[in-house]
Amino acid sequence: MIRKLSVVLALLALIAPSAFAEDQVRNNYVPTTISPEAQQALRAIYGAEAYNRVFPAADDLEGWRKAHADGEKGKVDAGEKAAAAAGVSITATTMGGVPVLDLRPSGWQDNGKVLVYTHGGAYTMFSARSTLISSAPMSHATGLRVISVDYTTAPFARWDEIQEQVVSVFKGLLEQGYRMEDIALYGDSAGGGLAISTVLNLRDRGMGMPAAVALLSPWADLSYTGDSMHTLESTDPSLHYDPLLKNSAEAFADGLDLKDPRVSPLYGDFIKGFSPALITEGTKCIFLSTSVRMYQALEAAGQEAKLDVYEGMWHVFQVNPLPETDVSLGKIAAFLHHHLRVTKFPERTTFVLPPVMKESGKILEDAGIDIVYGSNPVPPPEGISAEAKAVWRQLPQLPLQGHDPDKLAALRRFSAIGEQAAYEKFSRQYAIEDRVINGITTQWTTPKDLKHKDKVMIFIHGGGMVVNTRKTQMPLQVGVANSLGVKVVSIEYPLAPEHPYPAAVHDIVKAYQGIIAEYGAENVGLFGTSAGGGLTAATLLRLKADGLPLPAASAPLSPEADMTASGYLFAAVGLNDPILPPYGTYTAVRSYARGSDPTDPLVSPVFGDWTGMTPMFLLCGTSEVLASDAIRIAANARTQGVDVTLYVSDGMWHVPIGDGTGVPELQQAYDEMIRFFERHLRVGK
């Protein structure tokens, strides 16, 4: 926390300084509704009294030279350290005759996509290098090559000269072979306003428009207009209009009226078209009304726009290492990936299955899937137990093929063989029956010792949203039934791609309503694995949104909860996941999200609001591509006041849980989950 606070203090000069009227009463309120990290950062910003600083008069060139030089001090080093920490490389070059920084994230492979960045600083301050604290984390979060435009700041360049420099960078990218649909644009603060102007300039010149634009606290109206410009001026920790923003506005506008759409693009003509836009803002920023009005202007013009507002956050809060920043950057990455059609993840073309699967594996081979039989070729981590290493070598590499109907059909037939064998084994030992509830087929497993007839556990099976049935993972279903002494109900839900969102969630909720009508929500636990873990999370959000009773507790296990695959570990683990193929997993989840907004929290629960949720147990292993999903849900839910248990199993694979397997890591995770449900279902021994 000390390191994070020092970063926040170092960043204060990145926030445009200001003067505050002595006769105005400050309101330095720090809300308790934001994360502890954000509370500490906000107190530090208030304590630094950034609002007491001033900018030179518009025509004071010497004053601006000094202000600009002072603004660079320390920020360049801080930015370069941030880039190094994120593994982002920096190359100074030119694009279209304009100086730029070319940023590339660790492990970057050219996918033909690029993100252009126009930095903030009230049009008068900072440079591409001193704003690396924004551009480097964005490159890391999105996995995209970022071109940061080092435009000449006012008053040393007129507004039209600055805008022309950005257009020239786009011309340079087009000359290199990029297409507009492969270029996205983002800007923060004044850079957000400059990004809006750039889209309009490109459109009006017949050059087309970027695939998407992300606007972080955009300064899109240079005038002293809008409700929050007045009402939030006493509580914004860093921005005030006169003489800070006013002086910068006049330096940039160079004599134009401050509401002229050429310098205040909020007043521009959006009817003729605009790029899909995501606008992010905080409730403490005086630009809040500007962001709302910008969203309204785009919506009124029939353009695609989203407004993402963060409780208690300040101007361009994303330059601070906060839980709220992680959420915001994740949403921005998902938005950009969606519109840039970033779908290329490492692809596994040959799949290794253990020799015992050779007979059933012929189904996959006949469908044209390249299958090899032997030990799993991904080396196990050194730190896991000997028992885990032995199991690791026998793990099958799952040939998820959500994009190929014939291969997907073969995978379903292949999976059904293993499912049926396990079902037949356990059905000889346990009472297992099907029941139709509210029109939905469910499977009920009764333990040998049914200690708690008034309690029930609902299970949502995994399978990438595209394979498997209620009979999946019978050992886990039976184990939970025996350990808790309750019945376990497995819900059959419709699979993608034939039945994309919301079909599965709809059926799960219908079955859930029938079950709680019999047992009462307070006597119900909900758990699911992989895709079923994601559907468990989505079901919780759906129940909350509909005002339906929530279960006593839930456990999304290795949840597949982000249909944009924007989590850091999805790319970082990549082909080192011994089971899941990154590209195949992505195609499967995208088939589920087909026709829906993949950033909708009911589609991708990682983006959900968990306020008011009942206790949650989340599990993941660090060697699985989906690990970030559990970690992000847990972090967000904990920040929002939920009783959350996050169990991260070091070095382990996808869904690292099991009872009686002989693998200590699996047993430990299982025992933790059972103790969790014993507490919250009140079925303790």
LINJOZI-V248343 format. One record per residue. N is the residue number from 0. RES is the residue in one small letter. PSI is psi in whole degrees, 0 to 359 (999 if undefined). NEAR is the number of other ideal C-beta (glycine too) atoms within 12 Angstrom. Layout:
n=<N | N>
res=<RES | RES>
psi=<PSI | PSI>
near=<NEAR | NEAR>
This chain:
n=<0 | 1 | 2 | 3 | 4 | 5 | 6 | 7 | 8 | 9 | 10 | 11 | 12 | 13 | 14 | 15 | 16 | 17 | 18 | 19 | 20 | 21 | 22 | 23 | 24 | 25 | 26 | 27 | 28 | 29 | 30 | 31 | 32 | 33 | 34 | 35 | 36 | 37 | 38 | 39 | 40 | 41 | 42 | 43 | 44 | 45 | 46 | 47 | 48 | 49 | 50 | 51 | 52 | 53 | 54 | 55 | 56 | 57 | 58 | 59 | 60 | 61 | 62 | 63 | 64 | 65 | 66 | 67 | 68 | 69 | 70 | 71 | 72 | 73 | 74 | 75 | 76 | 77 | 78 | 79 | 80 | 81 | 82 | 83 | 84 | 85 | 86 | 87 | 88 | 89 | 90 | 91 | 92 | 93 | 94 | 95 | 96 | 97 | 98 | 99 | 100 | 101 | 102 | 103 | 104 | 105 | 106 | 107 | 108 | 109 | 110 | 111 | 112 | 113 | 114 | 115 | 116 | 117 | 118 | 119 | 120 | 121 | 122 | 123 | 124 | 125 | 126 | 127 | 128 | 129 | 130 | 131 | 132 | 133 | 134 | 135 | 136 | 137 | 138 | 139 | 140 | 141 | 142 | 143 | 144 | 145 | 146 | 147 | 148 | 149 | 150 | 151 | 152 | 153 | 154 | 155 | 156 | 157 | 158 | 159 | 160 | 161 | 162 | 163 | 164 | 165 | 166 | 167 | 168 | 169 | 170 | 171 | 172 | 173 | 174 | 175 | 176 | 177 | 178 | 179 | 180 | 181 | 182 | 183 | 184 | 185 | 186 | 187 | 188 | 189 | 190 | 191 | 192 | 193 | 194 | 195 | 196 | 197 | 198 | 199 | 200 | 201 | 202 | 203 | 204 | 205 | 206 | 207 | 208 | 209 | 210 | 211 | 212 | 213 | 214 | 215 | 216 | 217 | 218 | 219 | 220 | 221 | 222 | 223 | 224 | 225 | 226 | 227 | 228 | 229 | 230 | 231 | 232 | 233 | 234 | 235 | 236 | 237 | 238 | 239 | 240 | 241 | 242 | 243 | 244 | 245 | 246 | 247 | 248 | 249 | 250 | 251 | 252 | 253 | 254 | 255 | 256 | 257 | 258 | 259 | 260 | 261 | 262 | 263 | 264 | 265 | 266 | 267 | 268 | 269 | 270 | 271 | 272 | 273 | 274 | 275 | 276 | 277 | 278 | 279 | 280 | 281 | 282 | 283 | 284 | 285 | 286 | 287 | 288 | 289 | 290 | 291 | 292 | 293 | 294 | 295 | 296 | 297 | 298 | 299 | 300 | 301 | 302 | 303 | 304 | 305 | 306 | 307 | 308 | 309 | 310 | 311 | 312 | 313 | 314 | 315 | 316 | 317 | 318 | 319 | 320 | 321 | 322 | 323 | 324 | 325 | 326 | 327 | 328 | 329 | 330 | 331 | 332 | 333 | 334 | 335 | 336 | 337 | 338 | 339 | 340 | 341 | 342 | 343 | 344 | 345 | 346 | 347 | 348 | 349 | 350 | 351 | 352 | 353 | 354 | 355 | 356 | 357 | 358 | 359 | 360 | 361 | 362 | 363 | 364 | 365 | 366 | 367 | 368 | 369 | 370 | 371 | 372 | 373 | 374 | 375 | 376 | 377 | 378 | 379 | 380 | 381 | 382 | 383 | 384 | 385 | 386 | 387 | 388 | 389 | 390 | 391 | 392 | 393 | 394 | 395 | 396 | 397 | 398 | 399 | 400 | 401 | 402 | 403 | 404 | 405 | 406 | 407 | 408 | 409 | 410 | 411 | 412 | 413 | 414 | 415 | 416 | 417 | 418 | 419 | 420 | 421 | 422 | 423 | 424 | 425 | 426 | 427 | 428 | 429 | 430 | 431 | 432 | 433 | 434 | 435 | 436 | 437 | 438 | 439 | 440 | 441 | 442 | 443 | 444 | 445 | 446 | 447 | 448 | 449 | 450 | 451 | 452 | 453 | 454 | 455 | 456 | 457 | 458 | 459 | 460 | 461 | 462 | 463 | 464 | 465 | 466 | 467 | 468 | 469 | 470 | 471 | 472 | 473 | 474 | 475 | 476 | 477 | 478 | 479 | 480 | 481 | 482 | 483 | 484 | 485 | 486 | 487 | 488 | 489 | 490 | 491 | 492 | 493 | 494 | 495 | 496 | 497 | 498 | 499 | 500 | 501 | 502 | 503 | 504 | 505 | 506 | 507 | 508 | 509 | 510 | 511 | 512 | 513 | 514 | 515 | 516 | 517 | 518 | 519 | 520 | 521 | 522 | 523 | 524 | 525 | 526 | 527 | 528 | 529 | 530 | 531 | 532 | 533 | 534 | 535 | 536 | 537 | 538 | 539 | 540 | 541 | 542 | 543 | 544 | 545 | 546 | 547 | 548 | 549 | 550 | 551 | 552 | 553 | 554 | 555 | 556 | 557 | 558 | 559 | 560 | 561 | 562 | 563 | 564 | 565 | 566 | 567 | 568 | 569 | 570 | 571 | 572 | 573 | 574 | 575 | 576 | 577 | 578 | 579 | 580 | 581 | 582 | 583 | 584 | 585 | 586 | 587 | 588 | 589 | 590 | 591 | 592 | 593 | 594 | 595 | 596 | 597 | 598 | 599 | 600 | 601 | 602 | 603 | 604 | 605 | 606 | 607 | 608 | 609 | 610 | 611 | 612 | 613 | 614 | 615 | 616 | 617 | 618 | 619 | 620 | 621 | 622 | 623 | 624 | 625 | 626 | 627 | 628 | 629 | 630 | 631 | 632 | 633 | 634 | 635 | 636 | 637 | 638 | 639 | 640 | 641 | 642 | 643 | 644 | 645 | 646 | 647 | 648 | 649 | 650 | 651 | 652 | 653 | 654 | 655 | 656 | 657 | 658 | 659 | 660 | 661 | 662 | 663 | 664 | 665 | 666 | 667 | 668 | 669 | 670 | 671 | 672 | 673 | 674 | 675 | 676 | 677 | 678 | 679 | 680 | 681 | 682 | 683 | 684>
res=<m | i | r | k | l | s | v | v | l | a | l | l | a | l | i | a | p | s | a | f | a | e | d | q | v | r | n | n | y | v | p | t | t | i | s | p | e | a | q | q | a | l | r | a | i | y | g | a | e | a | y | n | r | v | f | p | a | a | d | d | l | e | g | w | r | k | a | h | a | d | g | e | k | g | k | v | d | a | g | e | k | a | a | a | a | a | g | v | s | i | t | a | t | t | m | g | g | v | p | v | l | d | l | r | p | s | g | w | q | d | n | g | k | v | l | v | y | t | h | g | g | a | y | t | m | f | s | a | r | s | t | l | i | s | s | a | p | m | s | h | a | t | g | l | r | v | i | s | v | d | y | t | t | a | p | f | a | r | w | d | e | i | q | e | q | v | v | s | v | f | k | g | l | l | e | q | g | y | r | m | e | d | i | a | l | y | g | d | s | a | g | g | g | l | a | i | s | t | v | l | n | l | r | d | r | g | m | g | m | p | a | a | v | a | l | l | s | p | w | a | d | l | s | y | t | g | d | s | m | h | t | l | e | s | t | d | p | s | l | h | y | d | p | l | l | k | n | s | a | e | a | f | a | d | g | l | d | l | k | d | p | r | v | s | p | l | y | g | d | f | i | k | g | f | s | p | a | l | i | t | e | g | t | k | c | i | f | l | s | t | s | v | r | m | y | q | a | l | e | a | a | g | q | e | a | k | l | d | v | y | e | g | m | w | h | v | f | q | v | n | p | l | p | e | t | d | v | s | l | g | k | i | a | a | f | l | h | h | h | l | r | v | t | k | f | p | e | r | t | t | f | v | l | p | p | v | m | k | e | s | g | k | i | l | e | d | a | g | i | d | i | v | y | g | s | n | p | v | p | p | p | e | g | i | s | a | e | a | k | a | v | w | r | q | l | p | q | l | p | l | q | g | h | d | p | d | k | l | a | a | l | r | r | f | s | a | i | g | e | q | a | a | y | e | k | f | s | r | q | y | a | i | e | d | r | v | i | n | g | i | t | t | q | w | t | t | p | k | d | l | k | h | k | d | k | v | m | i | f | i | h | g | g | g | m | v | v | n | t | r | k | t | q | m | p | l | q | v | g | v | a | n | s | l | g | v | k | v | v | s | i | e | y | p | l | a | p | e | h | p | y | p | a | a | v | h | d | i | v | k | a | y | q | g | i | i | a | e | y | g | a | e | n | v | g | l | f | g | t | s | a | g | g | g | l | t | a | a | t | l | l | r | l | k | a | d | g | l | p | l | p | a | a | s | a | p | l | s | p | e | a | d | m | t | a | s | g | y | l | f | a | a | v | g | l | n | d | p | i | l | p | p | y | g | t | y | t | a | v | r | s | y | a | r | g | s | d | p | t | d | p | l | v | s | p | v | f | g | d | w | t | g | m | t | p | m | f | l | l | c | g | t | s | e | v | l | a | s | d | a | i | r | i | a | a | n | a | r | t | q | g | v | d | v | t | l | y | v | s | d | g | m | w | h | v | p | i | g | d | g | t | g | v | p | e | l | q | q | a | y | d | e | m | i | r | f | f | e | r | h | l | r | v | g | k>
psi=<325 | 319 | 316 | 321 | 321 | 324 | 317 | 314 | 323 | 335 | 352 | 323 | 349 | 339 | 128 | 129 | 170 | 167 | 146 | 131 | 132 | 332 | 4 | 137 | 125 | 149 | 88 | 50 | 132 | 109 | 147 | 358 | 2 | 170 | 154 | 323 | 319 | 322 | 316 | 319 | 318 | 320 | 321 | 319 | 315 | 318 | 332 | 347 | 48 | 334 | 353 | 1 | 163 | 159 | 158 | 166 | 158 | 324 | 11 | 84 | 318 | 320 | 321 | 324 | 315 | 316 | 319 | 317 | 318 | 324 | 335 | 336 | 125 | 330 | 327 | 312 | 317 | 319 | 318 | 325 | 321 | 320 | 318 | 319 | 327 | 355 | 28 | 127 | 151 | 127 | 125 | 129 | 192 | 152 | 117 | 28 | 5 | 135 | 137 | 164 | 131 | 109 | 136 | 127 | 163 | 134 | 14 | 135 | 137 | 113 | 13 | 12 | 149 | 149 | 122 | 136 | 128 | 115 | 161 | 185 | 29 | 26 | 354 | 350 | 161 | 177 | 176 | 326 | 323 | 352 | 21 | 337 | 341 | 312 | 324 | 312 | 327 | 318 | 318 | 315 | 324 | 341 | 17 | 150 | 131 | 130 | 108 | 118 | 121 | 65 | 157 | 128 | 156 | 152 | 16 | 356 | 144 | 164 | 318 | 330 | 320 | 313 | 322 | 326 | 320 | 317 | 322 | 324 | 318 | 319 | 319 | 320 | 319 | 322 | 333 | 355 | 358 | 148 | 154 | 325 | 352 | 7 | 129 | 166 | 138 | 149 | 150 | 144 | 236 | 329 | 333 | 316 | 320 | 324 | 319 | 312 | 323 | 315 | 315 | 319 | 315 | 316 | 312 | 341 | 2 | 22 | 357 | 186 | 152 | 159 | 329 | 160 | 131 | 128 | 114 | 110 | 56 | 135 | 87 | 358 | 109 | 347 | 167 | 68 | 147 | 143 | 309 | 339 | 331 | 313 | 335 | 2 | 332 | 352 | 344 | 126 | 352 | 336 | 138 | 159 | 305 | 121 | 8 | 286 | 324 | 315 | 318 | 319 | 316 | 326 | 321 | 316 | 335 | 48 | 345 | 153 | 139 | 350 | 7 | 127 | 343 | 336 | 342 | 83 | 348 | 331 | 12 | 176 | 110 | 356 | 324 | 357 | 153 | 153 | 149 | 131 | 138 | 121 | 125 | 144 | 163 | 154 | 353 | 359 | 135 | 346 | 5 | 313 | 324 | 316 | 319 | 315 | 324 | 316 | 314 | 322 | 318 | 317 | 318 | 331 | 3 | 19 | 156 | 122 | 147 | 142 | 120 | 104 | 137 | 126 | 127 | 5 | 157 | 188 | 124 | 54 | 344 | 351 | 359 | 142 | 90 | 158 | 322 | 325 | 317 | 318 | 312 | 312 | 326 | 318 | 318 | 315 | 316 | 318 | 313 | 318 | 318 | 312 | 336 | 354 | 48 | 101 | 357 | 104 | 164 | 133 | 130 | 117 | 339 | 135 | 134 | 126 | 151 | 149 | 331 | 345 | 12 | 322 | 310 | 333 | 341 | 333 | 318 | 318 | 317 | 337 | 2 | 11 | 131 | 108 | 135 | 147 | 133 | 197 | 150 | 126 | 347 | 121 | 136 | 150 | 147 | 330 | 352 | 165 | 161 | 323 | 320 | 321 | 321 | 317 | 319 | 315 | 342 | 5 | 135 | 142 | 112 | 119 | 65 | 129 | 60 | 343 | 356 | 107 | 318 | 317 | 325 | 318 | 320 | 319 | 322 | 319 | 319 | 312 | 324 | 330 | 312 | 321 | 309 | 323 | 315 | 320 | 315 | 322 | 311 | 333 | 342 | 344 | 337 | 156 | 111 | 124 | 154 | 142 | 140 | 120 | 120 | 36 | 2 | 132 | 131 | 153 | 127 | 122 | 125 | 128 | 165 | 328 | 92 | 90 | 333 | 86 | 343 | 2 | 157 | 147 | 131 | 131 | 134 | 116 | 159 | 183 | 28 | 19 | 356 | 346 | 169 | 168 | 187 | 343 | 359 | 146 | 49 | 323 | 321 | 319 | 313 | 320 | 315 | 319 | 314 | 317 | 323 | 346 | 36 | 165 | 148 | 128 | 120 | 125 | 130 | 125 | 155 | 142 | 150 | 161 | 352 | 327 | 82 | 177 | 138 | 21 | 312 | 312 | 321 | 312 | 322 | 317 | 320 | 314 | 318 | 317 | 320 | 323 | 317 | 338 | 332 | 322 | 334 | 134 | 327 | 349 | 15 | 134 | 151 | 127 | 155 | 158 | 142 | 239 | 324 | 330 | 319 | 320 | 329 | 312 | 317 | 322 | 317 | 315 | 323 | 316 | 316 | 314 | 325 | 359 | 25 | 156 | 138 | 152 | 164 | 326 | 164 | 161 | 91 | 115 | 119 | 55 | 137 | 90 | 12 | 101 | 357 | 350 | 44 | 359 | 145 | 316 | 344 | 314 | 324 | 319 | 313 | 232 | 0 | 357 | 123 | 346 | 304 | 133 | 127 | 309 | 317 | 322 | 318 | 317 | 327 | 311 | 329 | 329 | 329 | 321 | 0 | 127 | 359 | 163 | 115 | 348 | 359 | 126 | 334 | 342 | 313 | 92 | 347 | 338 | 13 | 162 | 115 | 6 | 130 | 3 | 149 | 168 | 143 | 142 | 119 | 144 | 144 | 165 | 151 | 354 | 22 | 146 | 340 | 5 | 323 | 330 | 313 | 317 | 317 | 319 | 315 | 316 | 315 | 314 | 319 | 318 | 328 | 14 | 14 | 145 | 102 | 135 | 121 | 119 | 109 | 119 | 109 | 127 | 357 | 165 | 189 | 133 | 64 | 73 | 144 | 153 | 128 | 24 | 343 | 357 | 114 | 323 | 319 | 320 | 319 | 315 | 318 | 314 | 321 | 317 | 318 | 316 | 323 | 312 | 328 | 319 | 312 | 338 | 354 | 52 | 29 | 156 | 999>
near=<17 | 11 | 14 | 23 | 26 | 19 | 30 | 38 | 25 | 30 | 41 | 36 | 32 | 46 | 49 | 47 | 36 | 36 | 26 | 30 | 18 | 9 | 7 | 19 | 12 | 22 | 18 | 24 | 22 | 25 | 23 | 14 | 22 | 32 | 34 | 24 | 30 | 40 | 30 | 27 | 42 | 41 | 23 | 31 | 41 | 30 | 20 | 26 | 20 | 32 | 38 | 22 | 27 | 24 | 39 | 31 | 21 | 29 | 16 | 21 | 18 | 14 | 22 | 32 | 18 | 16 | 34 | 32 | 19 | 20 | 34 | 27 | 19 | 24 | 34 | 27 | 17 | 32 | 37 | 26 | 23 | 34 | 35 | 19 | 19 | 34 | 23 | 36 | 23 | 32 | 21 | 21 | 22 | 19 | 36 | 25 | 18 | 32 | 24 | 36 | 39 | 34 | 44 | 32 | 33 | 21 | 23 | 26 | 19 | 17 | 25 | 21 | 37 | 42 | 48 | 56 | 52 | 51 | 50 | 48 | 49 | 51 | 47 | 46 | 43 | 49 | 36 | 46 | 32 | 37 | 50 | 41 | 48 | 53 | 51 | 40 | 44 | 46 | 41 | 40 | 40 | 44 | 44 | 47 | 39 | 48 | 45 | 49 | 48 | 37 | 49 | 29 | 41 | 40 | 35 | 23 | 24 | 23 | 39 | 24 | 21 | 39 | 39 | 26 | 35 | 45 | 36 | 32 | 45 | 40 | 26 | 27 | 35 | 25 | 15 | 21 | 13 | 31 | 22 | 32 | 21 | 30 | 43 | 46 | 52 | 57 | 49 | 50 | 47 | 49 | 48 | 46 | 51 | 49 | 50 | 50 | 44 | 45 | 49 | 41 | 34 | 35 | 28 | 23 | 19 | 11 | 23 | 23 | 34 | 46 | 35 | 42 | 52 | 52 | 51 | 51 | 51 | 50 | 51 | 50 | 39 | 44 | 28 | 25 | 25 | 30 | 17 | 31 | 31 | 19 | 17 | 33 | 34 | 25 | 33 | 45 | 45 | 48 | 43 | 40 | 37 | 26 | 28 | 40 | 46 | 29 | 36 | 47 | 40 | 34 | 41 | 43 | 34 | 27 | 19 | 23 | 19 | 33 | 21 | 23 | 27 | 30 | 38 | 36 | 41 | 38 | 27 | 32 | 21 | 33 | 14 | 16 | 24 | 38 | 36 | 29 | 46 | 42 | 48 | 44 | 45 | 44 | 33 | 42 | 44 | 40 | 51 | 38 | 33 | 43 | 47 | 29 | 32 | 44 | 32 | 21 | 32 | 36 | 19 | 15 | 20 | 13 | 30 | 25 | 32 | 31 | 28 | 36 | 27 | 40 | 29 | 34 | 43 | 51 | 51 | 49 | 47 | 48 | 45 | 44 | 31 | 37 | 35 | 39 | 39 | 35 | 39 | 43 | 44 | 45 | 41 | 46 | 47 | 42 | 42 | 43 | 41 | 36 | 38 | 39 | 21 | 36 | 27 | 23 | 36 | 26 | 23 | 34 | 19 | 19 | 39 | 32 | 35 | 28 | 18 | 16 | 29 | 19 | 18 | 27 | 32 | 18 | 27 | 38 | 24 | 17 | 24 | 20 | 33 | 21 | 33 | 24 | 25 | 21 | 23 | 31 | 22 | 30 | 16 | 29 | 24 | 13 | 16 | 29 | 25 | 16 | 21 | 34 | 27 | 18 | 29 | 36 | 24 | 26 | 34 | 38 | 40 | 42 | 44 | 50 | 37 | 40 | 28 | 23 | 19 | 17 | 32 | 33 | 25 | 29 | 42 | 33 | 24 | 36 | 36 | 23 | 24 | 33 | 31 | 20 | 20 | 27 | 29 | 16 | 17 | 30 | 23 | 13 | 19 | 28 | 19 | 29 | 18 | 21 | 25 | 18 | 30 | 21 | 16 | 30 | 25 | 37 | 39 | 35 | 40 | 29 | 30 | 16 | 16 | 22 | 22 | 28 | 16 | 19 | 37 | 46 | 48 | 53 | 52 | 52 | 44 | 48 | 45 | 47 | 47 | 45 | 39 | 41 | 32 | 41 | 36 | 36 | 40 | 34 | 33 | 44 | 45 | 37 | 30 | 43 | 42 | 28 | 37 | 43 | 28 | 38 | 41 | 46 | 43 | 47 | 47 | 33 | 45 | 27 | 35 | 39 | 30 | 20 | 21 | 27 | 37 | 30 | 28 | 46 | 43 | 26 | 31 | 47 | 38 | 31 | 38 | 43 | 28 | 25 | 37 | 29 | 18 | 24 | 30 | 17 | 27 | 19 | 30 | 43 | 48 | 50 | 54 | 56 | 42 | 48 | 51 | 46 | 49 | 53 | 54 | 52 | 52 | 50 | 46 | 52 | 39 | 32 | 32 | 29 | 24 | 19 | 9 | 22 | 23 | 34 | 43 | 38 | 40 | 50 | 51 | 53 | 54 | 52 | 51 | 56 | 55 | 49 | 48 | 46 | 48 | 42 | 43 | 33 | 30 | 42 | 39 | 28 | 36 | 32 | 31 | 32 | 42 | 40 | 40 | 48 | 43 | 34 | 31 | 38 | 51 | 42 | 35 | 45 | 52 | 38 | 35 | 46 | 40 | 25 | 18 | 26 | 25 | 39 | 35 | 30 | 37 | 36 | 39 | 43 | 46 | 49 | 39 | 41 | 27 | 36 | 21 | 20 | 35 | 31 | 30 | 48 | 46 | 52 | 49 | 45 | 45 | 31 | 40 | 46 | 47 | 54 | 46 | 38 | 50 | 50 | 35 | 46 | 53 | 38 | 31 | 41 | 40 | 25 | 31 | 26 | 21 | 30 | 23 | 31 | 29 | 31 | 36 | 27 | 38 | 22 | 29 | 43 | 45 | 44 | 47 | 45 | 45 | 36 | 26 | 17 | 25 | 15 | 31 | 22 | 37 | 35 | 26 | 27 | 39 | 35 | 24 | 28 | 45 | 36 | 23 | 37 | 41 | 27 | 21 | 32 | 40 | 20 | 32 | 17 | 13>
